[in-house]
Amino acid sequence: MKIVIIGNGISGVTTARYIRKLSDHEILMISSESEHFFSRTALMYIFMGHMKYEHTKPYEDHFWAKNRIQLKQAHITSIDFNNKKLISSTQEEISYDKLVIATGSKSNKFGWPGQDLKGVQGLYSKQDVELMEENTAGIAEAVIVGGGLIGIEMAEMLCSRDIKVNFLIREKSYWNNILPPEEAQLVGRHIAEHHIHLLTETELKEILPDENGKVKSIITKDGREIPCQFVGLTTGVSPNIDFLKNTDLNTDRGVLVNEFLETNLPDVYALGDCAQFIQPKKNHPPVEQLWYTGQMQGKALARTICGKPTVYNRGIWFNSAKFLDIEYQTYGLMFNNPLDDEDTFYWEHSNGKIAFRANFTKSEGVIRGFNFFGIRFRQVVAEQWIRNSKPIATCISELDQGFFDPEFYKNYHHEIAESFNKAFPQHSSKVPKKKKFLIW
């Protein structure tokens, strides 16, 4: 059986690897972005000079031939589902027995005048980073449109080259559609400390060109003109499925799939950023655009394709990121406001860069989730506590079990527990004995 996978990101690669573990099927991976799989989250470090492209490849180039996974760099423009054929931009036809669509995301554009000028771009692909090298050469000022994780990554990249950054977000504070107010303000202050000009409640109206067709400034909806030689459009991403529209494949925002990652067509599957669940779980997003969920989907789909139908079950929600030099971890379904049946506890260090939040049920005090800023916490501990409905008081008293900050760093357990007991005396967490730590 010949299995063809379109896309060589984490979802497609994991599917291929686990199909090979489970079977001797022929596997062909196709990508127009790169020949070899690489870590997309490391792209920013190539631009910043911390890594080279070859450092971002988790596997040696010989890995693929050794594991009998064929690689092909090509751009698929259409699919003949009736005859099970892919058609490339060079009109090459590629047959398949089973097809996996793992085409990832593309940067959003919203029809702004000037959005296609030279010096205006998004940030998602390897080619985007290469274009950013060209577009930022010798410039002094840049504008980023849209908050979120891609926006803050691009801001850090530009600041590493001493480029002045104006950061436009339409919200009242950074990423406040995801982060609770205190955390959003914490990150906003940190952005300002790095000399990034965060313009809140500000939206892009148009991008103006110079006499050579390159960006020279932007106009905001309130009429301000901001000079710049580069505009980063980081208003999110969307499933990369334009070539699948108006076909027999059912699509909405993404390719519609069931819990087995099956589409409406026989022998056609989709997963990762481009897949949309027909019936997502309550409070869960229909499109999951995370590295680790792509891995989990790939493992489940490989079993299904190899004759062992497996429901994809993500388990406890988890994500991590960096806001400049503040590390962020979140476990469980943590929204910008607690649910109606939840209480929330928030602690912030006096330096304004370290914070902890826990959400728990009002009725029984059962833990629902955590946010950590500037504190490293073990995923397995957080997941066990949430899965086992551990009481919040016990979680607070046992936080030491999850901390894994480097040796000699300060431990904030005692301060967190004392603050919690003052805020929620009815739950009365046992305060641990204060330990003496050296601060490195």
N, C-alpha and C positions, 0 to 999 in steps of 0.2 A: 504493500500500500504506500502511495506517495502522499506525504503530508506537506503542504506548502503554507508557510507562515509569512504574512506581509507585515514587516516591521521587526526591527531587531533591538527594541528597547527591553527593559527588564521583564515585561509580560511575555513577549514573544520568545525571548531567550530562555526564560524559566520553563515555558511550555516545551521547547525543543529539548532542553537538557533532561527533563523528566520523562518525556516520550522515549528518549534514548535509554534511560535507566530501565524502562519498563518493556521495551520492545526492540525489534530489529527493523522497524519501518524506515523507508526512505524519507529523509527530512531535508527540505530546502527552505532557507530563510532569505527573504528579499527585502532590501532596504535601499532607498534613494539617498539617505542621509550619510551613511558611512558603510564601509565594508565590514568592520568589526564592531561588536558591542562595546560600549563605553559607559561610564557612570555620568549620567546627565547632570546630577547634582554637583559634580566637580567642574563643570564648564567654567564657572566664574573664576576658579583658581588658575585656570590656564591664562585668562586675560590678565589676572593680577600678578602673574609671574611666579606663582607658588608651585605650579606643576606644568609638565608638558603633556601633550595629548596622549603619548604612549603610556604615561603614568595613570591615566584614567581608565585603562582597559583591564578589567578584573582577570581576564584570561590571556595567556600567551597566544600569539597568532596560530601556533600549531595545534592548539586545543581543538579547533573545529574539525580539522581533517582527522585527527586522532579519534574523535568521537563520531566520525562519519556524519557530520552535519554540514551540508553544502551551503555556501554563502554566495549570494549574487547581489551585485549593486545595480539596481534598475528602478525605474519609476513606473509603477502600475497606474494606468490611466482609466482602464475599464475592466469589467469582469463579465464574461459570458457564463452565467450560472447554469443555464440549461445544458451546455456542452462542457462544463467544468474547465474553463480556460481563462487565464489572465492575459490581458493585452498590455504591453509596455509602451512607453513613449516612442520606442523605435519600431513599433508594430510587431515585436516578437510575441509569439504565443507560447504560454507556459501552462501545461496541463496539471491537474491535481485530482486526487481522490477525496481528500478532505482538506478544507481550507480554514485557516485561522487568521482572522483579521485583528491585527494588533498595531494599528497605525498611529496611535498616540494622539497628541493634541497639536493645535496650531494657535498662534497668538491672535487675540481678538482685535478687530478693527470695527469702528462704528460709523464709517462714512464721513469722517472729518475732512473738510477741505484741506488739501495739502498733505494728507496722510501717506501719499506715495512719493513724496519728494526725497531726493538724495539726502541722507543724514537722518531719516526717520525710520525706525524699525522696532520690532519686538525682540524678545529674548527667550528662545526655547531650544533651538537646534544648534548643532555644531556649526552650521553655516551662518547662523545668527552671530555667534561669537567672532567668527572670521570677518563678517561684515562690520561688526562693531570695532574691530581693530582698524579697519579702513576708515570708518565714519568718524572716529574720535581722534585721528592723528592730527596733532597740532591745534586742537580746539581749546577754548577757555571756559565755555559755559554750556550747560546742558539742562534740559527739562525732562523730568520723568512724569508721565501721566498715569495715575492709578497706583494705589497702595498694594497691599498684599506682599507675599513672599518674593515674587519675582521683582517687584519694584524696589524692595530694600536690598536685594542682591545687586541689582544694577547700580543703585546709589553707591554701595560699597565699592563696586568695581570702578566707577568713575572717580570716586574720592581717592582711590589708590594712585591715581595719576594726576592728582591735584586739579581736577576739573570742578569748577563751581557747579553745584546742583540745586535747582529749584524743583521741589517734589510736590506735585499737585494731587490732592485727594479731595473727593467731593464730600467725604464724611466730616464730622466735627472733630474726630481724632483718628489716629492711625489704626486701620483694620478693625474698627469698632463694630463691624458686622459679624466678626468672629470673636474678638477679645472682649472680655468684660471691661467696664470703664476704667478701673484702676490700672489694669495691665496695658490698655491702649494708651493711657496717659504716660505710664512708665516708659514705654517704647518711644512715644513721641518726644519725651524729654531727652532720651538717649540719642535720638536722631539729631536733635538740635545741638547737643554737646559735640557732635561730630561735624558741626558747621554745615549741615545740610538744611536748606531752607524749606521747611515743611509748610506748604500753603493749604490750610484746611478749608473746607467748604468752597473749593475752587474747581471749576470745570473748564475743559478745553473747548474753545469755539472753532478756531482754525489755526493752521500752520502756514506761515508766510515764507515765500521763497526770495532768494537774492537774484541778481541778474544772471547767475549761472545755473539756476534751478535747484540750488541747495538751500536747506532751511536757514533762515536768518533770525526768525523770532516766532513766538506764538501769541495768539490773542485769547484771553480768557472770556468766559461768558459775561463777566462784569466789566469788560472793556479794557482790561489792562494788557499792555504789550510787554512781553518778557523776551529780551534778546537771548539767542542761543544758536549754537551751531550743530546741535544734536538733540533729537527728541526720541525718548524711549517710551514706547507704547506698552504699558504693562497692566492693562485693564483686564487681566485674566486670560485664560485659554479656553478653547472649546474643542470637542472631538473632531479629529481630522478625517472627515468622512464625505467631503464634497463630491468625490468621484463615485460615491455609492448612492447619491440621491437619484430619484426617478428610476430606480431599478426594482426588481422583485423583492429585494431585501428590505425588511421593515426597519425604518429609522425614525428617530425623533431628534433630540439633541445628539444622541449617539446611536450606535447600532443596537437595536432592542434585543435583549437576551433574557432567558429565564435563569433559574438558580443553578442550572448546569452549564451556563454560558453558551447555550444553544440559541441559534437564531430561528426565524420562521422557515428557513430553507434547510433541506437535509444536507448533512455533511459540511455545514458552514457554521463557524463559531466566531465569537468576538470576545475580547477581554481587554483589561487595562483602561487607559484614559478614553478610548474611543467607544467603550461599551456602556450601555444604559440599561439598568435593571427595570424590567416591566413592573415588578412588584417589590420595590425596596422595603426593607424593614422599617418600622416606625421610627421616625426621627433620624433615619439614615439617608445620606444623599443617593440619588439614583445613579450618578456618575462618580466613581471613586478615582481620584487622581493622585494616588500616593504610591511611592516606591514599594513599600512592603505589601500593600494590597495587590499590586501587580504580581509580585512573587507568589502570594497565596493563591491567586486566581490561576496562575500558570500551573502550579502543582495539582490543583483540583482538575483543571481541564485536561492535563496530560493523562490522568487516570481515566477520565471519561472517554477520551479518544482511544485509549488502549483497552476498552471493553469493560472498565470498572466504573460505571456511572457514579460520579461523586458530586454532591451538592457543595457549592462554594459557601464557606462559612468563615467570615472574617474574624469573628471573635470580638475581643475588647478593642475599641477604637484607640489608636495611638498615632501620634505624629510628633516630629521634632524639627527644629529649625534654629537658625541663628539670626538675631537682629543685631547686625554689626558684631560686637563682641559679647552680647548677652545670649546665652544658650537657653532654649525654650523646649520644654517637653509637656505634652498633654496626654492624659489617659482617661478613657471613658468619654461619654458624650457631654462635653463642656461647651455650653453655648455662651453668647455674650450676656445673657441674663438667665438666672436659674429658672428651672421649670416651676410651675405653680406649687408642686408638692415638695420642693427642695428648699433647704437652707444653704447658705454659703458662708464660708469663713475665709477671710483674706488677711494675710500678714505680709508686710513689706518692711525690709530693712531700712534703717535711717539713711543709707547711702543712695536709696532710690533705684538700685540696680538689681536687687535680689528680692524675690517675692515667692509666695506660696499661696495656693487656693485649694480648698476642698469643698465639694458640693455633696450634700447628704440629705436623706429623706427627713422631712419634718416629723413624721409620725414615729419612726423607730430609730432614727439616727444612723441609718445604713449608708455606707459610702457609695457615691455614684461616680465620682471622678476627681482628678487632680490637675492643676496647672503648676509647673515649676519654672521659675525664671532665675537663671544664675545658679541653680542648684541641680546637680546631676543625681538622678534617681533610677534605681534598677527597674526595668520594665517588668520582669517576672514578678517582682513583689507587688507592684501596683496592680497588675492584671489579676493576681491571685486574690488580693483584697477585694477588688470590685466584683470578680466572679463569685466569690464566696460571701458577698454581702456583709463584710466585716463592719462592726460598729465604728463610728467615727472616733470615739474616744480611744478605742484600742489602736486605731491607725495612728492617731497623734502620738500616743505614748510609745509606739514602736517604729516611729519614722527612721530611727537609726538603722533598721534592718535594710532600708533601701538606699541610703546615701552611699555614693561611691565617688565623691570628690577626691582629688589627689591627697596623698598624705601631707599633713601639716597645714591643710587649709582649715579655716574656721568652720566649726559645726554650729548650726543655728537651731538645733533641736530644742534646746531649753527655752529659747526666746519664743519659738513658735508655740510650744505647749503652754507657756504662761499666758500668752496672748489669747489662745483658744479658750482657756479656762475662764478668763475674764469676760470674753464675749459670750460663751455658752456654758455657764456654771451648771446648768441642768444635766450636761453630759459629763462633766468632771473627769477630764483625762488626768491620769497620774503623771505628774511632772517628773521627768527623769532627773537624776542627780547631774548637776552641771559639771561637765568635764573640762579639763584644762587642755587647750590646744595651742600649739605654736602657729603663728600666722606667717606663712612663707613670703 
